Amino acid sequence: MKNLLTGIMTKTSGSAFSTDVGGRIYFEQAPDGATFPYCVFSIVSGNPEDTFTEKVTDVVIQFSLYSTSPGVTEIGTMYDDLQSLFNDAVFSVTSNTLLRCMFQSFTTISEDATTLAGGRGLRHWAVDYLMTTEAN
């Protein structure tokens, strides 16, 4: 699993998506006081399958996009650039072969929240991908 997570971070490095969030891409939790916008990615579920001839694992990865910017421009750009980066993506996963990276779903959430910077309103878009790897 660690190799898949490393592959995801490597894929995002230097991308338009990384630029959108100022390089603030975190695994599982953003640090306290993180500057907006940012992304947190996490494992939603994993399902290993041993077919006796191959070891395949389906993993659902969720990218949570956060923005306090009014309107949809900032978070919409983040979403579009994430889609460009990961829809049907090919990237290296050490000791594994990435068989597919497929968009699954997304959910939009808007909250009335006061941020540390004093802003009000928080947008959270949760974007799920199914990533299938095969052990080499």
VOKOLPA-929991 format. One record per atom (N, C-alpha, C): residue number from 0; residue in one letter; chain; x negated, y, z negated. Coordinates in steps of 0.001 Angstrom, whole numbers, plus 500000, padded with zeros to 6 digits. Each point is the difference from the previous one (the first is absolute). Layout:
BEGIN
<NUM, a, A, <X, Y, Z>>
...
//
This chain:
BEGIN
<0, m, A, <499169, 498807, 500000>>
<0, m, A, <500831, 501193, 500000>>
<0, m, A, <499125, 501255, 500000>>
<1, k, A, <498921, 499941, 499245>>
<1, k, A, <499096, 501142, 499924>>
<1, k, A, <499501, 500397, 501386>>
<2, n, A, <499735, 499004, 500846>>
<2, n, A, <499491, 500298, 501336>>
<2, n, A, <501042, 500711, 500860>>
<3, l, A, <501272, 499639, 499858>>
<3, l, A, <501066, 500690, 500732>>
<3, l, A, <500090, 501454, 499540>>
<4, l, A, <499956, 500224, 498696>>
<4, l, A, <500088, 501361, 499465>>
<4, l, A, <498816, 500844, 500457>>
<5, t, A, <498823, 499397, 500038>>
<5, t, A, <498817, 500702, 500506>>
<5, t, A, <500164, 500329, 501477>>
<6, g, A, <500545, 499060, 500769>>
<6, g, A, <500254, 500233, 501421>>
<6, g, A, <500966, 501152, 500229>>
<7, i, A, <501018, 500098, 499160>>
<7, i, A, <500969, 501098, 500102>>
<7, i, A, <499303, 501337, 499741>>
<8, m, A, <499197, 500060, 498955>>
<8, m, A, <499292, 501252, 499693>>
<8, m, A, <499033, 500375, 501123>>
<9, t, A, <499323, 499009, 500564>>
<9, t, A, <499079, 500269, 501107>>
<9, t, A, <500765, 500510, 501213>>
<10, k, A, <501173, 499409, 500267>>
<10, k, A, <500824, 500426, 501137>>
<10, k, A, <500442, 501455, 499855>>
<11, t, A, <500306, 500424, 498780>>
<11, t, A, <500479, 501367, 499802>>
<11, t, A, <498874, 501034, 500047>>
<12, s, A, <498787, 499576, 499718>>
<12, s, A, <498866, 500922, 499916>>
<12, s, A, <499796, 500774, 501304>>
<13, g, A, <499976, 501320, 499889>>
<13, g, A, <499760, 500862, 501153>>
<13, g, A, <501171, 500136, 500954>>
<14, s, A, <501148, 499450, 499646>>
<14, s, A, <501178, 500043, 500881>>
<14, s, A, <500768, 501312, 499825>>
<15, a, A, <500900, 500256, 500947>>
<15, a, A, <500897, 501160, 499883>>
<15, a, A, <500842, 499881, 498733>>
<16, f, A, <500409, 498782, 499675>>
<16, f, A, <500787, 499785, 498783>>
<16, f, A, <499205, 500419, 498763>>
<17, s, A, <498734, 499592, 499940>>
<17, s, A, <499150, 500383, 498869>>
<17, s, A, <499865, 501517, 499913>>
<18, t, A, <499865, 500651, 501145>>
<18, t, A, <499924, 501462, 500037>>
<18, t, A, <501291, 500618, 499466>>
<19, d, A, <501145, 499421, 500388>>
<19, d, A, <501307, 500508, 499538>>
<19, d, A, <500080, 500082, 498482>>
<20, v, A, <499421, 498997, 499317>>
<20, v, A, <500084, 499926, 498539>>
<20, v, A, <498708, 500452, 499325>>
<21, g, A, <499128, 500645, 500763>>
<21, g, A, <498751, 500501, 499439>>
<21, g, A, <499102, 498894, 499455>>
<22, g, A, <500124, 498791, 500569>>
<22, g, A, <499198, 498868, 499534>>
<22, g, A, <500505, 499391, 498705>>
<23, r, A, <501117, 500486, 499497>>
<23, r, A, <500540, 499518, 498722>>
<23, r, A, <500887, 498779, 500238>>
<24, i, A, <499354, 498849, 500112>>
<24, i, A, <500674, 498715, 500200>>
<24, i, A, <499576, 499117, 498838>>
<25, y, A, <500970, 499602, 499199>>
<25, y, A, <499717, 499282, 498759>>
<25, y, A, <500651, 498625, 500024>>
<26, f, A, <499391, 499063, 499292>>
<26, f, A, <500589, 498676, 499845>>
<26, f, A, <500775, 499957, 498689>>
<27, e, A, <501247, 499658, 500066>>
<27, e, A, <500945, 499776, 498903>>
<27, e, A, <500433, 501236, 499219>>
<28, q, A, <499117, 500958, 499788>>
<28, q, A, <500404, 501154, 499187>>
<28, q, A, <499101, 501191, 500289>>
<29, a, A, <500608, 501145, 500149>>
<29, a, A, <499229, 501237, 500155>>
<29, a, A, <499526, 500446, 498621>>
<30, p, A, <498840, 500637, 499946>>
<30, p, A, <499544, 500507, 498703>>
<30, p, A, <500906, 501124, 499499>>
<31, d, A, <500044, 500194, 498708>>
<31, d, A, <500776, 501102, 499425>>
<31, d, A, <499554, 501315, 500620>>
<32, g, A, <500958, 500818, 500375>>
<32, g, A, <499703, 501311, 500556>>
<32, g, A, <499517, 499975, 501439>>
<33, a, A, <500194, 498878, 500709>>
<33, a, A, <499564, 499909, 501402>>
<33, a, A, <500646, 501122, 500809>>
<34, t, A, <499222, 500556, 500909>>
<34, t, A, <500473, 501063, 500872>>
<34, t, A, <500874, 499412, 501105>>
<35, f, A, <501116, 500651, 500265>>
<35, f, A, <500878, 499593, 501097>>
<35, f, A, <499499, 500594, 501296>>
<36, p, A, <500225, 499382, 501131>>
<36, p, A, <500627, 498695, 500195>>
<36, p, A, <498990, 498883, 499748>>
<37, y, A, <500530, 498797, 499771>>
<37, y, A, <499144, 498835, 499853>>
<37, y, A, <500783, 498736, 500336>>
<38, c, A, <499250, 498883, 500047>>
<38, c, A, <500590, 498693, 500294>>
<38, c, A, <499538, 499005, 498939>>
<39, v, A, <500918, 499174, 499562>>
<39, v, A, <499682, 498875, 499123>>
<39, v, A, <500445, 498745, 500736>>
<40, f, A, <499097, 499033, 500138>>
<40, f, A, <500410, 498748, 500609>>
<40, f, A, <499895, 498877, 498983>>
<41, s, A, <500868, 499010, 500152>>
<41, s, A, <500039, 498897, 499040>>
<41, s, A, <500531, 498736, 500663>>
<42, i, A, <499769, 498906, 499326>>
<42, i, A, <500489, 498698, 500456>>
<42, i, A, <501414, 499826, 499456>>
<43, v, A, <500958, 499791, 500889>>
<43, v, A, <501381, 499747, 499583>>
<43, v, A, <500178, 498513, 499731>>
<44, s, A, <499492, 499176, 500909>>
<44, s, A, <500100, 498556, 499833>>
<44, s, A, <498960, 499313, 500868>>
<45, g, A, <499713, 498775, 499652>>
<45, g, A, <499088, 499178, 500788>>
<45, g, A, <500514, 498573, 500019>>
<46, n, A, <499875, 499375, 501157>>
<46, n, A, <500511, 498646, 500142>>
<46, n, A, <498969, 499146, 500742>>
<47, p, A, <499223, 499189, 499261>>
<47, p, A, <499034, 499138, 500672>>
<47, p, A, <500698, 498783, 500615>>
<48, e, A, <499470, 499572, 501129>>
<48, e, A, <500558, 498826, 500672>>
<48, e, A, <498838, 499135, 500477>>
<49, d, A, <499935, 498796, 499473>>
<49, d, A, <498962, 499051, 500376>>
<49, d, A, <500631, 498968, 500928>>
<50, t, A, <499599, 500025, 501272>>
<50, t, A, <500591, 499079, 500978>>
<50, t, A, <499126, 498765, 500211>>
<51, f, A, <499044, 499765, 499127>>
<51, f, A, <499028, 498906, 500067>>
<51, f, A, <498920, 500242, 501047>>
<52, t, A, <500266, 500796, 501006>>
<52, t, A, <498970, 500322, 500988>>
<52, t, A, <499579, 501463, 499913>>
<53, e, A, <500818, 500818, 499343>>
<53, e, A, <499666, 501408, 499851>>
<53, e, A, <500612, 500550, 498718>>
<54, k, A, <499348, 501013, 499461>>
<54, k, A, <500508, 500681, 498806>>
<54, k, A, <500388, 501420, 500404>>
<55, v, A, <501297, 500231, 500017>>
<55, v, A, <500559, 501280, 500438>>
<55, v, A, <500666, 500660, 498797>>
<56, t, A, <499854, 501314, 499903>>
<56, t, A, <500650, 500746, 498922>>
<56, t, A, <500747, 501187, 500591>>
<57, d, A, <501284, 500095, 499668>>
<57, d, A, <500814, 501163, 500345>>
<57, d, A, <500008, 500934, 498797>>
<58, v, A, <499635, 501245, 500215>>
<58, v, A, <499955, 500985, 498925>>
<58, v, A, <500788, 501225, 500440>>
<59, v, A, <500912, 500452, 499150>>
<59, v, A, <500700, 501254, 500263>>
<59, v, A, <499265, 501096, 499231>>
<60, i, A, <499529, 500985, 500758>>
<60, i, A, <499293, 501151, 499437>>
<60, i, A, <500911, 501214, 500130>>
<61, q, A, <500147, 500727, 498902>>
<61, q, A, <500800, 501220, 500027>>
<61, q, A, <499081, 501216, 499902>>
<62, f, A, <500207, 500929, 500924>>
<62, f, A, <499322, 501286, 499971>>
<62, f, A, <501025, 501020, 499505>>
<63, s, A, <499759, 500581, 498846>>
<63, s, A, <500885, 501025, 499448>>
<63, s, A, <499400, 501360, 500297>>
<64, l, A, <500713, 500779, 500801>>
<64, l, A, <499554, 501331, 500404>>
<64, l, A, <500675, 501016, 499094>>
<65, y, A, <499214, 500933, 499454>>
<65, y, A, <500536, 501001, 499081>>
<65, y, A, <499671, 501404, 500501>>
<66, s, A, <500996, 500865, 499958>>
<66, s, A, <499831, 501382, 500429>>
<66, s, A, <500908, 500900, 499181>>
<67, t, A, <499516, 501196, 499704>>
<67, t, A, <500838, 501011, 499342>>
<67, t, A, <500320, 501142, 500952>>
<68, s, A, <499584, 499859, 501240>>
<68, s, A, <500248, 501039, 500992>>
<68, s, A, <501482, 500022, 500375>>
<69, p, A, <500598, 501192, 500062>>
<69, p, A, <501408, 500060, 500426>>
<69, p, A, <500113, 499586, 501466>>
<70, g, A, <501118, 499469, 500344>>
<70, g, A, <500207, 499563, 501379>>
<70, g, A, <499375, 498640, 500245>>
<71, v, A, <500067, 499598, 501255>>
<71, v, A, <499567, 498653, 500355>>
<71, v, A, <498665, 499982, 500748>>
<72, t, A, <499456, 501152, 500338>>
<72, t, A, <498808, 500048, 500853>>
<72, t, A, <498821, 499240, 499405>>
<73, e, A, <499625, 500309, 498762>>
<73, e, A, <498817, 499363, 499410>>
<73, e, A, <500178, 498490, 499847>>
<74, i, A, <501073, 499581, 499351>>
<74, i, A, <500181, 498568, 499765>>
<74, i, A, <500316, 499270, 501307>>
<75, g, A, <500677, 500675, 500919>>
<75, g, A, <500282, 499401, 501309>>
<75, g, A, <498725, 499759, 500797>>
<76, t, A, <499065, 500923, 499924>>
<76, t, A, <498706, 499822, 500665>>
<76, t, A, <499231, 498854, 499358>>
<77, m, A, <500033, 499919, 498673>>
<77, m, A, <499350, 498892, 499303>>
<77, m, A, <500575, 498670, 500480>>
<78, y, A, <501320, 499931, 500060>>
<78, y, A, <500686, 498784, 500442>>
<78, y, A, <499604, 499643, 501438>>
<79, d, A, <500049, 500987, 500898>>
<79, d, A, <499658, 499740, 501407>>
<79, d, A, <498563, 499503, 500143>>
<80, d, A, <499073, 500613, 499273>>
<80, d, A, <498601, 499598, 500104>>
<80, d, A, <499745, 498641, 499351>>
<81, l, A, <500743, 499679, 498934>>
<81, l, A, <499915, 498659, 499410>>
<81, l, A, <500489, 498964, 501007>>
<82, q, A, <501115, 500296, 500667>>
<82, q, A, <500543, 499097, 501015>>
<82, q, A, <498998, 499792, 501141>>
<83, s, A, <499388, 501071, 500467>>
<83, s, A, <499006, 499898, 501074>>
<83, s, A, <498812, 499141, 499575>>
<84, l, A, <499668, 500062, 498737>>
<84, l, A, <498843, 499275, 499486>>
<84, l, A, <500273, 498515, 499780>>
<85, f, A, <501202, 499667, 499499>>
<85, f, A, <500247, 498617, 499577>>
<85, f, A, <501008, 499210, 500837>>
<86, n, A, <500830, 500634, 500815>>
<86, n, A, <500933, 499214, 500813>>
<86, n, A, <499217, 499104, 500954>>
<87, d, A, <500179, 498681, 499862>>
<87, d, A, <499307, 499015, 500836>>
<87, d, A, <498489, 500193, 499987>>
<88, a, A, <499467, 500429, 498870>>
<88, a, A, <498573, 500310, 499871>>
<88, a, A, <499139, 498740, 500031>>
<89, v, A, <498773, 500211, 500402>>
<89, v, A, <498960, 498989, 499930>>
<89, v, A, <498876, 500624, 499198>>
<90, f, A, <499572, 499315, 498945>>
<90, f, A, <498846, 500461, 499235>>
<90, f, A, <499338, 498816, 499323>>
<91, s, A, <498772, 500204, 499580>>
<91, s, A, <499206, 498923, 499419>>
<91, s, A, <500381, 499745, 498551>>
<92, v, A, <500082, 498722, 499668>>
<92, v, A, <500208, 499552, 498631>>
<92, v, A, <498938, 498935, 499749>>
<93, t, A, <499027, 500300, 499179>>
<93, t, A, <498887, 499091, 499753>>
<93, t, A, <500496, 498608, 499594>>
<94, s, A, <499422, 498971, 500605>>
<94, s, A, <500305, 498591, 499739>>
<94, s, A, <501407, 499596, 500424>>
<95, n, A, <500678, 500859, 500747>>
<95, n, A, <501362, 499728, 500460>>
<95, n, A, <500177, 500539, 501406>>
<96, t, A, <501072, 499572, 500628>>
<96, t, A, <500429, 500581, 501263>>
<96, t, A, <501365, 500619, 499761>>
<97, l, A, <500141, 501265, 500356>>
<97, l, A, <501304, 500652, 499907>>
<97, l, A, <500819, 499553, 501199>>
<98, l, A, <501069, 499253, 499743>>
<98, l, A, <500840, 499475, 501077>>
<98, l, A, <501054, 501000, 500446>>
<99, r, A, <500514, 500788, 499047>>
<99, r, A, <500978, 501033, 500370>>
<99, r, A, <500083, 501056, 498915>>
<100, c, A, <500378, 501173, 500446>>
<100, c, A, <500265, 501132, 499117>>
<100, c, A, <501273, 500628, 500560>>
<101, m, A, <501117, 499733, 499349>>
<101, m, A, <501295, 500334, 500574>>
<101, m, A, <500816, 500892, 499055>>
<102, f, A, <500477, 501110, 500535>>
<102, f, A, <500888, 500890, 499247>>
<102, f, A, <501241, 499228, 499576>>
<103, q, A, <500394, 500159, 498732>>
<103, q, A, <501172, 499307, 499464>>
<103, q, A, <501173, 500941, 499753>>
<104, s, A, <499746, 501051, 499222>>
<104, s, A, <501094, 500894, 499616>>
<104, s, A, <499439, 501241, 499325>>
<105, f, A, <500876, 500983, 499820>>
<105, f, A, <499632, 501128, 499157>>
<105, f, A, <501231, 500564, 499317>>
<106, t, A, <499734, 500629, 498857>>
<106, t, A, <501045, 500595, 499187>>
<106, t, A, <499567, 501408, 499639>>
<107, t, A, <500927, 500964, 500083>>
<107, t, A, <499676, 501367, 499619>>
<107, t, A, <500655, 500325, 498663>>
<108, i, A, <499236, 500704, 499168>>
<108, i, A, <500472, 500365, 498669>>
<108, i, A, <499625, 501458, 499776>>
<109, s, A, <500944, 500807, 499588>>
<109, s, A, <499710, 501390, 499625>>
<109, s, A, <500408, 500175, 498550>>
<110, e, A, <499126, 500638, 499236>>
<110, e, A, <500268, 500200, 498583>>
<110, e, A, <499820, 501463, 499647>>
<111, d, A, <500748, 500445, 499031>>
<111, d, A, <499825, 501339, 499463>>
<111, d, A, <499043, 499864, 498827>>
<112, a, A, <498726, 500289, 500239>>
<112, a, A, <498970, 499818, 498973>>
<112, a, A, <499093, 501215, 499987>>
<113, t, A, <499525, 500350, 498823>>
<113, t, A, <499036, 501083, 499867>>
<113, t, A, <498606, 499381, 499964>>
<114, t, A, <499140, 500441, 500917>>
<114, t, A, <498640, 499468, 500066>>
<114, t, A, <499076, 500795, 499090>>
<115, l, A, <498795, 499490, 499792>>
<115, l, A, <499027, 500703, 499164>>
<115, l, A, <499657, 501367, 500573>>
<116, a, A, <500077, 500108, 501332>>
<116, a, A, <499716, 501287, 500641>>
<116, a, A, <501189, 500957, 499902>>
<117, g, A, <501103, 499538, 499425>>
<117, g, A, <501159, 500853, 499794>>
<117, g, A, <501048, 499911, 501096>>
<118, g, A, <499710, 499241, 501053>>
<118, g, A, <500962, 499857, 501086>>
<118, g, A, <501185, 499143, 499597>>
<119, r, A, <501081, 500161, 500719>>
<119, r, A, <501185, 499192, 499732>>
<119, r, A, <500343, 499214, 501253>>
<120, g, A, <500480, 498808, 499801>>
<120, g, A, <500389, 499155, 501111>>
<120, g, A, <498869, 499075, 500405>>
<121, l, A, <500319, 498740, 500105>>
<121, l, A, <499016, 498987, 500365>>
<121, l, A, <500624, 499074, 501025>>
<122, r, A, <499296, 499820, 501104>>
<122, r, A, <500424, 499044, 501012>>
<122, r, A, <499117, 498763, 499877>>
<123, h, A, <500648, 498842, 500075>>
<123, h, A, <499300, 498714, 499935>>
<123, h, A, <500576, 499120, 501098>>
<124, w, A, <499156, 499633, 500955>>
<124, w, A, <500411, 499064, 501046>>
<124, w, A, <499222, 498719, 499794>>
<125, a, A, <500705, 498896, 499813>>
<125, a, A, <499385, 498688, 499794>>
<125, a, A, <500065, 499231, 501319>>
<126, v, A, <498826, 499645, 500528>>
<126, v, A, <499886, 499362, 501317>>
<126, v, A, <499375, 498619, 499813>>
<127, d, A, <500712, 498961, 500427>>
<127, d, A, <499540, 498620, 499806>>
<127, d, A, <499496, 499379, 501297>>
<128, y, A, <498887, 499270, 499875>>
<128, y, A, <499419, 499242, 501108>>
<128, y, A, <499790, 498562, 499577>>
<129, l, A, <500275, 499080, 500919>>
<129, l, A, <499669, 498593, 499812>>
<129, l, A, <498652, 499760, 500666>>
<130, m, A, <499036, 499541, 499215>>
<130, m, A, <498666, 499700, 500516>>
<130, m, A, <499741, 498516, 499768>>
<131, t, A, <499665, 499302, 501074>>
<131, t, A, <499749, 498567, 499943>>
<131, t, A, <498539, 499751, 500286>>
<132, t, A, <499352, 499289, 499074>>
<132, t, A, <498593, 499657, 500168>>
<132, t, A, <499827, 498485, 500009>>
<133, e, A, <498937, 499569, 500656>>
<133, e, A, <499639, 498585, 500010>>
<133, e, A, <498562, 499886, 499515>>
<134, a, A, <499772, 499117, 499036>>
<134, a, A, <498657, 499804, 499475>>
<134, a, A, <499119, 499374, 501077>>
<135, n, A, <498785, 500508, 500129>>
<135, n, A, <499046, 499444, 500976>>
<135, n, A, <499272, 498820, 499399>>
//
